[in-house]
C-alpha cells in the first residue's frame, strides 16, 4: 500500500511496529497478479462458499469491499494525481494518503479485535454492502 510512506516517515515507531509484516508485503507486491488472484480467490472460495459459516463469509466480504474501495485512490494516484513538489499541495497530498492509511489500519485493527472477542465487526462504508451481498441484515444466526 503506497499510502504508508508518509505515515512511516512522520511516525517511525509505526514503521518499526509493522516491520515484521514487511516480507509478506514485499511478496504480495512483487509477484505479478498476486493481489488479483487473492482477491478472486477470497471472493470465489470464501464469500460464495455456502458451506462456510456466515460469520467468515461476512468478514471476507467486508475485506473484499474494502479492497475495492482502495482501488479508487490507487487509480487516482497512479494516473491522475502526481505527488506535488512542495508547499500546501504536498501537505494536502500527504494528509490525504495518511488519512487513507489510517482508515485502513483502524478498520483492520477494529475488525481483528472484534473477531478476537467473538463480536461481528461492522466496518464503516462496507458493512451494509456486505450484508446485502450475502442476502441479509448482517451476520445473524451466528
Secondary structure, 3 states (H helix, E strand, C coil): CCCHHHHHHHCHHHHHHHHHHHHHHHHHHHCCCHHHHHHHHHHHHHHCCCCCCHHHHHHHHHHHHHHHHHHHHHHHHHHHCCCCCCHHHHHHHHHHHHHHHHHHHHHHHHHHHHHHCCCCCCCCCCHHHHHHHHCCCCCCCC
